[in-house]
Amino acid sequence: MVSPPAQEPWDEDEIAKEAAHEQALLASYMAPTAAGPGVTVLQTKKRSKTEVPMARSRSKRSRKEVDYVALAKELVEQGQQQP
């Protein structure tokens, strides 16, 4: 049984903070191989306040689920395959 998504309002600063934290986790996970060429850390872009906001009824938890551990492993493997 799937529970409905939480209906908490969007907080742009909190979203940016979470994204930065996720990037830091990925960077620390990939740290041993980050020195190799071709491996880059993705940059996060903070949304400007002037952009049209998404529907406020959407919850943060309804965003696409991403398996960051699997993604990091895949990026590490790709980095090892490059000469």
PDB file with SEQRES, HELIX, SHEET and CRYST1 records, atoms N, CA, C and O in Angstrom:
SEQRES   1 A   83  MET VAL SER PRO PRO ALA GLN GLU PRO TRP ASP GLU ASP          
SEQRES   2 A   83  GLU ILE ALA LYS GLU ALA ALA HIS GLU GLN ALA LEU LEU          
SEQRES   3 A   83  ALA SER TYR MET ALA PRO THR ALA ALA GLY PRO GLY VAL          
SEQRES   4 A   83  THR VAL LEU GLN THR LYS LYS ARG SER LYS THR GLU VAL          
SEQRES   5 A   83  PRO MET ALA ARG SER ARG SER LYS ARG SER ARG LYS GLU          
SEQRES   6 A   83  VAL ASP TYR VAL ALA LEU ALA LYS GLU LEU VAL GLU GLN          
SEQRES   7 A   83  GLY GLN GLN GLN PRO                                          
HELIX    1 AA1 GLU A   12  TYR A   29  1                                  18    
HELIX    2 AA2 ALA A   31  THR A   33  5                                   3    
HELIX    3 AA3 LYS A   60  SER A   62  5                                   3    
HELIX    4 AA4 TYR A   68  GLN A   81  1                                  14    
CRYST1    1.000    1.000    1.000  90.00  90.00  90.00 P 1           1          
ATOM      1  N   MET A   1       0.834  -1.174   0.000  1.00  0.00           N  
ATOM      2  CA  MET A   1       0.000   0.000   0.000  1.00  0.00           C  
ATOM      3  C   MET A   1       0.885   1.246   0.000  1.00  0.00           C  
ATOM      4  O   MET A   1       1.819   1.348   0.794  1.00  0.00           O  
ATOM      5  N   VAL A   2       0.595   2.165  -0.868  1.00  0.00           N  
ATOM      6  CA  VAL A   2       1.371   3.390  -0.978  1.00  0.00           C  
ATOM      7  C   VAL A   2       0.628   4.510  -0.273  1.00  0.00           C  
ATOM      8  O   VAL A   2      -0.552   4.749  -0.531  1.00  0.00           O  
ATOM      9  N   SER A   3       1.318   5.181   0.605  1.00  0.00           N  
ATOM     10  CA  SER A   3       0.675   6.297   1.299  1.00  0.00           C  
ATOM     11  C   SER A   3       0.725   7.534   0.411  1.00  0.00           C  
ATOM     12  O   SER A   3       1.646   7.679  -0.394  1.00  0.00           O  
ATOM     13  N   PRO A   4      -0.241   8.417   0.544  1.00  0.00           N  
ATOM     14  CA  PRO A   4      -0.257   9.619  -0.288  1.00  0.00           C  
ATOM     15  C   PRO A   4       0.918  10.520   0.069  1.00  0.00           C  
ATOM     16  O   PRO A   4       1.391  10.493   1.206  1.00  0.00           O  
ATOM     17  N   PRO A   5       1.395  11.314  -0.877  1.00  0.00           N  
ATOM     18  CA  PRO A   5       2.524  12.199  -0.587  1.00  0.00           C  
ATOM     19  C   PRO A   5       2.127  13.266   0.430  1.00  0.00           C  
ATOM     20  O   PRO A   5       0.967  13.671   0.508  1.00  0.00           O  
ATOM     21  N   ALA A   6       3.092  13.701   1.189  1.00  0.00           N  
ATOM     22  CA  ALA A   6       2.832  14.758   2.168  1.00  0.00           C  
ATOM     23  C   ALA A   6       2.485  16.041   1.431  1.00  0.00           C  
ATOM     24  O   ALA A   6       2.976  16.280   0.328  1.00  0.00           O  
ATOM     25  N   GLN A   7       1.667  16.841   2.018  1.00  0.00           N  
ATOM     26  CA  GLN A   7       1.239  18.081   1.384  1.00  0.00           C  
ATOM     27  C   GLN A   7       1.892  19.293   2.044  1.00  0.00           C  
ATOM     28  O   GLN A   7       1.223  20.279   2.355  1.00  0.00           O  
ATOM     29  N   GLU A   8       3.196  19.209   2.253  1.00  0.00           N  
ATOM     30  CA  GLU A   8       3.884  20.342   2.848  1.00  0.00           C  
ATOM     31  C   GLU A   8       4.284  21.331   1.753  1.00  0.00           C  
ATOM     32  O   GLU A   8       4.554  20.913   0.627  1.00  0.00           O  
ATOM     33  N   PRO A   9       4.328  22.607   2.049  1.00  0.00           N  
ATOM     34  CA  PRO A   9       4.641  23.607   1.021  1.00  0.00           C  
ATOM     35  C   PRO A   9       6.108  23.541   0.599  1.00  0.00           C  
ATOM     36  O   PRO A   9       6.953  23.065   1.358  1.00  0.00           O  
ATOM     37  N   TRP A  10       6.406  24.011  -0.592  1.00  0.00           N  
ATOM     38  CA  TRP A  10       7.774  24.072  -1.100  1.00  0.00           C  
ATOM     39  C   TRP A  10       8.541  25.143  -0.341  1.00  0.00           C  
ATOM     40  O   TRP A  10       7.999  26.209  -0.050  1.00  0.00           O  
ATOM     41  N   ASP A  11       9.763  24.874  -0.026  1.00  0.00           N  
ATOM     42  CA  ASP A  11      10.644  25.856   0.585  1.00  0.00           C  
ATOM     43  C   ASP A  11      11.911  25.850  -0.258  1.00  0.00           C  
ATOM     44  O   ASP A  11      12.735  24.943  -0.138  1.00  0.00           O  
ATOM     45  N   GLU A  12      12.070  26.859  -1.109  1.00  0.00           N  
ATOM     46  CA  GLU A  12      13.183  26.892  -2.068  1.00  0.00           C  
ATOM     47  C   GLU A  12      14.547  26.801  -1.379  1.00  0.00           C  
ATOM     48  O   GLU A  12      15.440  26.110  -1.869  1.00  0.00           O  
ATOM     49  N   ASP A  13      14.715  27.487  -0.254  1.00  0.00           N  
ATOM     50  CA  ASP A  13      15.995  27.439   0.449  1.00  0.00           C  
ATOM     51  C   ASP A  13      16.282  26.037   0.976  1.00  0.00           C  
ATOM     52  O   ASP A  13      17.418  25.568   0.909  1.00  0.00           O  
ATOM     53  N   GLU A  14      15.261  25.371   1.498  1.00  0.00           N  
ATOM     54  CA  GLU A  14      15.427  24.011   2.013  1.00  0.00           C  
ATOM     55  C   GLU A  14      15.753  23.039   0.874  1.00  0.00           C  
ATOM     56  O   GLU A  14      16.577  22.140   1.041  1.00  0.00           O  
ATOM     57  N   ILE A  15      15.112  23.218  -0.269  1.00  0.00           N  
ATOM     58  CA  ILE A  15      15.386  22.362  -1.429  1.00  0.00           C  
ATOM     59  C   ILE A  15      16.830  22.546  -1.877  1.00  0.00           C  
ATOM     60  O   ILE A  15      17.518  21.567  -2.165  1.00  0.00           O  
ATOM     61  N   ALA A  16      17.297  23.797  -1.939  1.00  0.00           N  
ATOM     62  CA  ALA A  16      18.684  24.070  -2.331  1.00  0.00           C  
ATOM     63  C   ALA A  16      19.652  23.455  -1.324  1.00  0.00           C  
ATOM     64  O   ALA A  16      20.692  22.917  -1.705  1.00  0.00           O  
ATOM     65  N   LYS A  17      19.307  23.536  -0.040  1.00  0.00           N  
ATOM     66  CA  LYS A  17      20.146  22.967   1.014  1.00  0.00           C  
ATOM     67  C   LYS A  17      20.219  21.443   0.879  1.00  0.00           C  
ATOM     68  O   LYS A  17      21.294  20.858   1.012  1.00  0.00           O  
ATOM     69  N   GLU A  18      19.076  20.802   0.615  1.00  0.00           N  
ATOM     70  CA  GLU A  18      19.049  19.348   0.434  1.00  0.00           C  
ATOM     71  C   GLU A  18      19.873  18.939  -0.787  1.00  0.00           C  
ATOM     72  O   GLU A  18      20.611  17.955  -0.741  1.00  0.00           O  
ATOM     73  N   ALA A  19      19.744  19.699  -1.879  1.00  0.00           N  
ATOM     74  CA  ALA A  19      20.497  19.383  -3.098  1.00  0.00           C  
ATOM     75  C   ALA A  19      21.995  19.501  -2.845  1.00  0.00           C  
ATOM     76  O   ALA A  19      22.765  18.656  -3.301  1.00  0.00           O  
ATOM     77  N   ALA A  20      22.417  20.536  -2.127  1.00  0.00           N  
ATOM     78  CA  ALA A  20      23.835  20.706  -1.811  1.00  0.00           C  
ATOM     79  C   ALA A  20      24.326  19.558  -0.930  1.00  0.00           C  
ATOM     80  O   ALA A  20      25.440  19.066  -1.109  1.00  0.00           O  
ATOM     81  N   HIS A  21      23.495  19.137   0.017  1.00  0.00           N  
ATOM     82  CA  HIS A  21      23.867  18.022   0.890  1.00  0.00           C  
ATOM     83  C   HIS A  21      24.014  16.730   0.083  1.00  0.00           C  
ATOM     84  O   HIS A  21      24.954  15.965   0.299  1.00  0.00           O  
ATOM     85  N   GLU A  22      23.087  16.489  -0.845  1.00  0.00           N  
ATOM     86  CA  GLU A  22      23.166  15.295  -1.689  1.00  0.00           C  
ATOM     87  C   GLU A  22      24.437  15.319  -2.534  1.00  0.00           C  
ATOM     88  O   GLU A  22      25.094  14.291  -2.697  1.00  0.00           O  
ATOM     89  N   GLN A  23      24.788  16.496  -3.074  1.00  0.00           N  
ATOM     90  CA  GLN A  23      26.008  16.608  -3.870  1.00  0.00           C  
ATOM     91  C   GLN A  23      27.243  16.353  -3.006  1.00  0.00           C  
ATOM     92  O   GLN A  23      28.198  15.722  -3.459  1.00  0.00           O  
ATOM     93  N   ALA A  24      27.224  16.841  -1.765  1.00  0.00           N  
ATOM     94  CA  ALA A  24      28.346  16.611  -0.857  1.00  0.00           C  
ATOM     95  C   ALA A  24      28.492  15.123  -0.546  1.00  0.00           C  
ATOM     96  O   ALA A  24      29.608  14.607  -0.477  1.00  0.00           O  
ATOM     97  N   LEU A  25      27.367  14.437  -0.358  1.00  0.00           N  
ATOM     98  CA  LEU A  25      27.419  12.993  -0.115  1.00  0.00           C  
ATOM     99  C   LEU A  25      27.992  12.254  -1.318  1.00  0.00           C  
ATOM    100  O   LEU A  25      28.821  11.356  -1.168  1.00  0.00           O  
ATOM    101  N   LEU A  26      27.545  12.637  -2.515  1.00  0.00           N  
ATOM    102  CA  LEU A  26      28.079  12.013  -3.724  1.00  0.00           C  
ATOM    103  C   LEU A  26      29.570  12.288  -3.864  1.00  0.00           C  
ATOM    104  O   LEU A  26      30.340  11.390  -4.204  1.00  0.00           O  
ATOM    105  N   ALA A  27      29.976  13.522  -3.606  1.00  0.00           N  
ATOM    106  CA  ALA A  27      31.387  13.883  -3.726  1.00  0.00           C  
ATOM    107  C   ALA A  27      32.234  13.092  -2.737  1.00  0.00           C  
ATOM    108  O   ALA A  27      33.319  12.627  -3.087  1.00  0.00           O  
ATOM    109  N   SER A  28      31.752  12.934  -1.505  1.00  0.00           N  
ATOM    110  CA  SER A  28      32.524  12.181  -0.520  1.00  0.00           C  
ATOM    111  C   SER A  28      32.560  10.694  -0.869  1.00  0.00           C  
ATOM    112  O   SER A  28      33.552  10.019  -0.595  1.00  0.00           O  
ATOM    113  N   TYR A  29      31.492  10.183  -1.469  1.00  0.00           N  
ATOM    114  CA  TYR A  29      31.460   8.781  -1.885  1.00  0.00           C  
ATOM    115  C   TYR A  29      32.447   8.539  -3.019  1.00  0.00           C  
ATOM    116  O   TYR A  29      33.085   7.488  -3.084  1.00  0.00           O  
ATOM    117  N   MET A  30      32.566   9.512  -3.906  1.00  0.00           N  
ATOM    118  CA  MET A  30      33.434   9.357  -5.074  1.00  0.00           C  
ATOM    119  C   MET A  30      34.828   9.931  -4.841  1.00  0.00           C  
ATOM    120  O   MET A  30      35.633   9.938  -5.773  1.00  0.00           O  
ATOM    121  N   ALA A  31      35.145  10.405  -3.656  1.00  0.00           N  
ATOM    122  CA  ALA A  31      36.411  11.072  -3.364  1.00  0.00           C  
ATOM    123  C   ALA A  31      37.647  10.286  -3.809  1.00  0.00           C  
ATOM    124  O   ALA A  31      38.544  10.900  -4.387  1.00  0.00           O  
ATOM    125  N   PRO A  32      37.758   8.983  -3.584  1.00  0.00           N  
ATOM    126  CA  PRO A  32      38.974   8.282  -4.003  1.00  0.00           C  
ATOM    127  C   PRO A  32      39.219   8.340  -5.511  1.00  0.00           C  
ATOM    128  O   PRO A  32      40.374   8.305  -5.935  1.00  0.00           O  
ATOM    129  N   THR A  33      38.186   8.426  -6.320  1.00  0.00           N  
ATOM    130  CA  THR A  33      38.362   8.447  -7.767  1.00  0.00           C  
ATOM    131  C   THR A  33      38.156   9.829  -8.358  1.00  0.00           C  
ATOM    132  O   THR A  33      38.310  10.002  -9.567  1.00  0.00           O  
ATOM    133  N   ALA A  34      37.814  10.817  -7.545  1.00  0.00           N  
ATOM    134  CA  ALA A  34      37.531  12.155  -8.064  1.00  0.00           C  
ATOM    135  C   ALA A  34      38.774  12.808  -8.653  1.00  0.00           C  
ATOM    136  O   ALA A  34      38.653  13.729  -9.461  1.00  0.00           O  
ATOM    137  N   ALA A  35      39.966  12.357  -8.272  1.00  0.00           N  
ATOM    138  CA  ALA A  35      41.190  12.941  -8.793  1.00  0.00           C  
ATOM    139  C   ALA A  35      41.434  12.550 -10.249  1.00  0.00           C  
ATOM    140  O   ALA A  35      42.204  13.210 -10.946  1.00  0.00           O  
ATOM    141  N   GLY A  36      40.792  11.495 -10.707  1.00  0.00           N  
ATOM    142  CA  GLY A  36      40.977  11.039 -12.079  1.00  0.00           C  
ATOM    143  C   GLY A  36      40.331  11.976 -13.078  1.00  0.00           C  
ATOM    144  O   GLY A  36      39.362  12.659 -12.749  1.00  0.00           O  
ATOM    145  N   PRO A  37      40.861  12.019 -14.310  1.00  0.00           N  
ATOM    146  CA  PRO A  37      40.271  12.896 -15.325  1.00  0.00           C  
ATOM    147  C   PRO A  37      38.893  12.404 -15.755  1.00  0.00           C  
ATOM    148  O   PRO A  37      38.615  11.205 -15.735  1.00  0.00           O  
ATOM    149  N   GLY A  38      38.061  13.319 -16.132  1.00  0.00           N  
ATOM    150  CA  GLY A  38      36.748  12.955 -16.651  1.00  0.00           C  
ATOM    151  C   GLY A  38      35.667  12.807 -15.601  1.00  0.00           C  
ATOM    152  O   GLY A  38      34.502  12.619 -15.949  1.00  0.00           O  
ATOM    153  N   VAL A  39      36.017  12.884 -14.325  1.00  0.00           N  
ATOM    154  CA  VAL A  39      35.011  12.766 -13.272  1.00  0.00           C  
ATOM    155  C   VAL A  39      34.720  14.166 -12.753  1.00  0.00           C  
ATOM    156  O   VAL A  39      35.615  14.856 -12.266  1.00  0.00           O  
ATOM    157  N   THR A  40      33.478  14.577 -12.859  1.00  0.00           N  
ATOM    158  CA  THR A  40      33.105  15.904 -12.383  1.00  0.00           C  
ATOM    159  C   THR A  40      31.958  15.788 -11.395  1.00  0.00           C  
ATOM    160  O   THR A  40      31.176  14.838 -11.436  1.00  0.00           O  
ATOM    161  N   VAL A  41      31.871  16.753 -10.520  1.00  0.00           N  
ATOM    162  CA  VAL A  41      30.768  16.815  -9.568  1.00  0.00           C  
ATOM    163  C   VAL A  41      29.722  17.743 -10.163  1.00  0.00           C  
ATOM    164  O   VAL A  41      30.038  18.849 -10.600  1.00  0.00           O  
ATOM    165  N   LEU A  42      28.483  17.290 -10.177  1.00  0.00           N  
ATOM    166  CA  LEU A  42      27.415  18.099 -10.736  1.00  0.00           C  
ATOM    167  C   LEU A  42      27.206  19.356  -9.906  1.00  0.00           C  
ATOM    168  O   LEU A  42      27.291  19.325  -8.679  1.00  0.00           O  
ATOM    169  N   GLN A  43      26.934  20.452 -10.583  1.00  0.00           N  
ATOM    170  CA  GLN A  43      26.670  21.709  -9.900  1.00  0.00           C  
ATOM    171  C   GLN A  43      25.174  21.872  -9.703  1.00  0.00           C  
ATOM    172  O   GLN A  43      24.378  21.461 -10.548  1.00  0.00           O  
ATOM    173  N   THR A  44      24.800  22.467  -8.594  1.00  0.00           N  
ATOM    174  CA  THR A  44      23.386  22.737  -8.368  1.00  0.00           C  
ATOM    175  C   THR A  44      23.118  24.193  -8.690  1.00  0.00           C  
ATOM    176  O   THR A  44      23.949  25.060  -8.423  1.00  0.00           O  
ATOM    177  N   LYS A  45      21.966  24.456  -9.258  1.00  0.00           N  
ATOM    178  CA  LYS A  45      21.586  25.820  -9.613  1.00  0.00           C  
ATOM    179  C   LYS A  45      20.394  26.206  -8.752  1.00  0.00           C  
ATOM    180  O   LYS A  45      19.346  25.562  -8.798  1.00  0.00           O  
ATOM    181  N   LYS A  46      20.561  27.246  -7.980  1.00  0.00           N  
ATOM    182  CA  LYS A  46      19.454  27.706  -7.148  1.00  0.00           C  
ATOM    183  C   LYS A  46      18.469  28.442  -8.045  1.00  0.00           C  
ATOM    184  O   LYS A  46      18.859  29.277  -8.861  1.00  0.00           O  
ATOM    185  N   ARG A  47      17.212  28.127  -7.889  1.00  0.00           N  
ATOM    186  CA  ARG A  47      16.188  28.766  -8.695  1.00  0.00           C  
ATOM    187  C   ARG A  47      16.048  30.223  -8.298  1.00  0.00           C  
ATOM    188  O   ARG A  47      16.101  30.562  -7.116  1.00  0.00           O  
ATOM    189  N   SER A  48      15.872  31.071  -9.280  1.00  0.00           N  
ATOM    190  CA  SER A  48      15.677  32.484  -8.969  1.00  0.00           C  
ATOM    191  C   SER A  48      14.267  32.696  -8.447  1.00  0.00           C  
ATOM    192  O   SER A  48      13.348  31.947  -8.781  1.00  0.00           O  
ATOM    193  N   LYS A  49      14.110  33.704  -7.643  1.00  0.00           N  
ATOM    194  CA  LYS A  49      12.810  33.996  -7.041  1.00  0.00           C  
ATOM    195  C   LYS A  49      11.822  34.527  -8.079  1.00  0.00           C  
ATOM    196  O   LYS A  49      10.613  34.500  -7.851  1.00  0.00           O  
ATOM    197  N   THR A  50      12.334  35.016  -9.232  1.00  0.00           N  
ATOM    198  CA  THR A  50      11.450  35.597 -10.239  1.00  0.00           C  
ATOM    199  C   THR A  50      10.806  34.553 -11.132  1.00  0.00           C  
ATOM    200  O   THR A  50       9.845  34.858 -11.838  1.00  0.00           O  
ATOM    201  N   GLU A  51      11.314  33.326 -11.117  1.00  0.00           N  
ATOM    202  CA  GLU A  51      10.715  32.281 -11.945  1.00  0.00           C  
ATOM    203  C   GLU A  51       9.305  31.964 -11.464  1.00  0.00           C  
ATOM    204  O   GLU A  51       8.978  32.150 -10.291  1.00  0.00           O  
ATOM    205  N   VAL A  52       8.487  31.489 -12.371  1.00  0.00           N  
ATOM    206  CA  VAL A  52       7.131  31.100 -11.997  1.00  0.00           C  
ATOM    207  C   VAL A  52       7.231  29.848 -11.130  1.00  0.00           C  
ATOM    208  O   VAL A  52       7.786  28.842 -11.572  1.00  0.00           O  
ATOM    209  N   PRO A  53       6.710  29.888  -9.913  1.00  0.00           N  
ATOM    210  CA  PRO A  53       6.818  28.718  -9.035  1.00  0.00           C  
ATOM    211  C   PRO A  53       5.964  27.558  -9.541  1.00  0.00           C  
ATOM    212  O   PRO A  53       4.944  27.754 -10.201  1.00  0.00           O  
ATOM    213  N   MET A  54       6.403  26.360  -9.217  1.00  0.00           N  
ATOM    214  CA  MET A  54       5.625  25.179  -9.567  1.00  0.00           C  
ATOM    215  C   MET A  54       4.355  25.173  -8.727  1.00  0.00           C  
ATOM    216  O   MET A  54       4.220  25.948  -7.780  1.00  0.00           O  
ATOM    217  N   ALA A  55       3.462  24.322  -9.069  1.00  0.00           N  
ATOM    218  CA  ALA A  55       2.211  24.231  -8.310  1.00  0.00           C  
ATOM    219  C   ALA A  55       2.538  23.980  -6.844  1.00  0.00           C  
ATOM    220  O   ALA A  55       3.255  23.035  -6.517  1.00  0.00           O  
ATOM    221  N   ARG A  56       2.026  24.805  -5.987  1.00  0.00           N  
ATOM    222  CA  ARG A  56       2.340  24.704  -4.558  1.00  0.00           C  
ATOM    223  C   ARG A  56       1.730  23.474  -3.909  1.00  0.00           C  
ATOM    224  O   ARG A  56       2.145  23.084  -2.818  1.00  0.00           O  
ATOM    225  N   SER A  57       0.755  22.860  -4.557  1.00  0.00           N  
ATOM    226  CA  SER A  57       0.126  21.688  -3.954  1.00  0.00           C  
ATOM    227  C   SER A  57       1.014  20.451  -4.062  1.00  0.00           C  
ATOM    228  O   SER A  57       0.789  19.462  -3.365  1.00  0.00           O  
ATOM    229  N   ARG A  58       2.024  20.504  -4.935  1.00  0.00           N  
ATOM    230  CA  ARG A  58       2.941  19.379  -5.075  1.00  0.00           C  
ATOM    231  C   ARG A  58       3.871  19.308  -3.879  1.00  0.00           C  
ATOM    232  O   ARG A  58       4.357  20.333  -3.401  1.00  0.00           O  
ATOM    233  N   SER A  59       4.108  18.146  -3.414  1.00  0.00           N  
ATOM    234  CA  SER A  59       4.961  17.998  -2.246  1.00  0.00           C  
ATOM    235  C   SER A  59       6.384  17.679  -2.672  1.00  0.00           C  
ATOM    236  O   SER A  59       6.615  17.196  -3.780  1.00  0.00           O  
ATOM    237  N   LYS A  60       7.335  17.951  -1.788  1.00  0.00           N  
ATOM    238  CA  LYS A  60       8.728  17.623  -2.067  1.00  0.00           C  
ATOM    239  C   LYS A  60       8.891  16.120  -2.265  1.00  0.00           C  
ATOM    240  O   LYS A  60       9.717  15.683  -3.066  1.00  0.00           O  
ATOM    241  N   ARG A  61       8.110  15.335  -1.539  1.00  0.00           N  
ATOM    242  CA  ARG A  61       8.258  13.888  -1.607  1.00  0.00           C  
ATOM    243  C   ARG A  61       7.675  13.287  -2.876  1.00  0.00           C  
ATOM    244  O   ARG A  61       7.883  12.104  -3.145  1.00  0.00           O  
ATOM    245  N   SER A  62       6.957  14.069  -3.653  1.00  0.00           N  
ATOM    246  CA  SER A  62       6.406  13.524  -4.889  1.00  0.00           C  
ATOM    247  C   SER A  62       7.390  13.663  -6.047  1.00  0.00           C  
ATOM    248  O   SER A  62       7.095  13.245  -7.166  1.00  0.00           O  
ATOM    249  N   ARG A  63       8.565  14.253  -5.780  1.00  0.00           N  
ATOM    250  CA  ARG A  63       9.581  14.349  -6.820  1.00  0.00           C  
ATOM    251  C   ARG A  63      10.116  12.957  -7.153  1.00  0.00           C  
ATOM    252  O   ARG A  63       9.934  12.012  -6.386  1.00  0.00           O  
ATOM    253  N   LYS A  64      10.770  12.845  -8.287  1.00  0.00           N  
ATOM    254  CA  LYS A  64      11.289  11.569  -8.755  1.00  0.00           C  
ATOM    255  C   LYS A  64      12.294  11.000  -7.746  1.00  0.00           C  
ATOM    256  O   LYS A  64      13.187  11.703  -7.274  1.00  0.00           O  
ATOM    257  N   GLU A  65      12.130   9.735  -7.435  1.00  0.00           N  
ATOM    258  CA  GLU A  65      13.052   9.057  -6.532  1.00  0.00           C  
ATOM    259  C   GLU A  65      14.307   8.672  -7.315  1.00  0.00           C  
ATOM    260  O   GLU A  65      14.210   8.137  -8.419  1.00  0.00           O  
ATOM    261  N   VAL A  66      15.478   8.942  -6.751  1.00  0.00           N  
ATOM    262  CA  VAL A  66      16.743   8.624  -7.402  1.00  0.00           C  
ATOM    263  C   VAL A  66      17.578   7.788  -6.441  1.00  0.00           C  
ATOM    264  O   VAL A  66      17.712   8.127  -5.265  1.00  0.00           O  
ATOM    265  N   ASP A  67      18.136   6.698  -6.946  1.00  0.00           N  
ATOM    266  CA  ASP A  67      19.027   5.866  -6.146  1.00  0.00           C  
ATOM    267  C   ASP A  67      20.435   6.439  -6.304  1.00  0.00           C  
ATOM    268  O   ASP A  67      21.145   6.097  -7.250  1.00  0.00           O  
ATOM    269  N   TYR A  68      20.838   7.313  -5.374  1.00  0.00           N  
ATOM    270  CA  TYR A  68      22.116   8.002  -5.497  1.00  0.00           C  
ATOM    271  C   TYR A  68      23.308   7.066  -5.343  1.00  0.00           C  
ATOM    272  O   TYR A  68      24.353   7.307  -5.948  1.00  0.00           O  
ATOM    273  N   VAL A  69      23.182   6.017  -4.560  1.00  0.00           N  
ATOM    274  CA  VAL A  69      24.289   5.072  -4.407  1.00  0.00           C  
ATOM    275  C   VAL A  69      24.546   4.364  -5.729  1.00  0.00           C  
ATOM    276  O   VAL A  69      25.696   4.225  -6.147  1.00  0.00           O  
ATOM    277  N   ALA A  70      23.478   3.915  -6.393  1.00  0.00           N  
ATOM    278  CA  ALA A  70      23.633   3.253  -7.688  1.00  0.00           C  
ATOM    279  C   ALA A  70      24.165   4.233  -8.725  1.00  0.00           C  
ATOM    280  O   ALA A  70      24.995   3.864  -9.556  1.00  0.00           O  
ATOM    281  N   LEU A  71      23.699   5.470  -8.686  1.00  0.00           N  
ATOM    282  CA  LEU A  71      24.173   6.483  -9.624  1.00  0.00           C  
ATOM    283  C   LEU A  71      25.661   6.755  -9.417  1.00  0.00           C  
ATOM    284  O   LEU A  71      26.417   6.841 -10.384  1.00  0.00           O  
ATOM    285  N   ALA A  72      26.081   6.891  -8.165  1.00  0.00           N  
ATOM    286  CA  ALA A  72      27.490   7.136  -7.874  1.00  0.00           C  
ATOM    287  C   ALA A  72      28.348   5.957  -8.328  1.00  0.00           C  
ATOM    288  O   ALA A  72      29.426   6.154  -8.889  1.00  0.00           O  
ATOM    289  N   LYS A  73      27.878   4.741  -8.090  1.00  0.00           N  
ATOM    290  CA  LYS A  73      28.619   3.548  -8.513  1.00  0.00           C  
ATOM    291  C   LYS A  73      28.774   3.534 -10.026  1.00  0.00           C  
ATOM    292  O   LYS A  73      29.846   3.224 -10.545  1.00  0.00           O  
ATOM    293  N   GLU A  74      27.689   3.874 -10.736  1.00  0.00           N  
ATOM    294  CA  GLU A  74      27.738   3.904 -12.195  1.00  0.00           C  
ATOM    295  C   GLU A  74      28.729   4.961 -12.686  1.00  0.00           C  
ATOM    296  O   GLU A  74      29.470   4.718 -13.639  1.00  0.00           O  
ATOM    297  N   LEU A  75      28.747   6.125 -12.049  1.00  0.00           N  
ATOM    298  CA  LEU A  75      29.682   7.176 -12.438  1.00  0.00           C  
ATOM    299  C   LEU A  75      31.125   6.760 -12.179  1.00  0.00           C  
ATOM    300  O   LEU A  75      32.015   7.056 -12.977  1.00  0.00           O  
ATOM    301  N   VAL A  76      31.354   6.072 -11.060  1.00  0.00           N  
ATOM    302  CA  VAL A  76      32.697   5.593 -10.746  1.00  0.00           C  
ATOM    303  C   VAL A  76      33.142   4.577 -11.791  1.00  0.00           C  
ATOM    304  O   VAL A  76      34.280   4.624 -12.258  1.00  0.00           O  
ATOM    305  N   GLU A  77      32.253   3.661 -12.158  1.00  0.00           N  
ATOM    306  CA  GLU A  77      32.590   2.655 -13.170  1.00  0.00           C  
ATOM    307  C   GLU A  77      32.882   3.310 -14.512  1.00  0.00           C  
ATOM    308  O   GLU A  77      33.799   2.890 -15.217  1.00  0.00           O  
ATOM    309  N   GLN A  78      32.123   4.322 -14.870  1.00  0.00           N  
ATOM    310  CA  GLN A  78      32.369   5.031 -16.129  1.00  0.00           C  
ATOM    311  C   GLN A  78      33.726   5.725 -16.092  1.00  0.00           C  
ATOM    312  O   GLN A  78      34.442   5.754 -17.093  1.00  0.00           O  
ATOM    313  N   GLY A  79      34.077   6.284 -14.936  1.00  0.00           N  
ATOM    314  CA  GLY A  79      35.363   6.958 -14.786  1.00  0.00           C  
ATOM    315  C   GLY A  79      36.527   5.989 -14.892  1.00  0.00           C  
ATOM    316  O   GLY A  79      37.592   6.359 -15.385  1.00  0.00           O  
ATOM    317  N   GLN A  80      36.342   4.754 -14.439  1.00  0.00           N  
ATOM    318  CA  GLN A  80      37.404   3.758 -14.504  1.00  0.00           C  
ATOM    319  C   GLN A  80      37.576   3.211 -15.911  1.00  0.00           C  
ATOM    320  O   GLN A  80      38.661   2.749 -16.263  1.00  0.00           O  
ATOM    321  N   GLN A  81      36.523   3.253 -16.723  1.00  0.00           N  
ATOM    322  CA  GLN A  81      36.598   2.732 -18.084  1.00  0.00           C  
ATOM    323  C   GLN A  81      37.325   3.689 -19.015  1.00  0.00           C  
ATOM    324  O   GLN A  81      37.872   3.262 -20.033  1.00  0.00           O  
ATOM    325  N   GLN A  82      37.341   4.967 -18.687  1.00  0.00           N  
ATOM    326  CA  GLN A  82      37.997   5.947 -19.547  1.00  0.00           C  
ATOM    327  C   GLN A  82      39.501   5.879 -19.340  1.00  0.00           C  
ATOM    328  O   GLN A  82      39.954   5.724 -18.206  1.00  0.00           O  
ATOM    329  N   PRO A  83      40.303   5.993 -20.429  1.00  0.00           N  
ATOM    330  CA  PRO A  83      41.771   5.910 -20.297  1.00  0.00           C  
ATOM    331  C   PRO A  83      42.377   7.095 -19.599  1.00  0.00           C  
ATOM    332  O   PRO A  83      43.594   7.153 -19.423  1.00  0.00           O  
TER     333      PRO A  83                                                      
END                                                                             
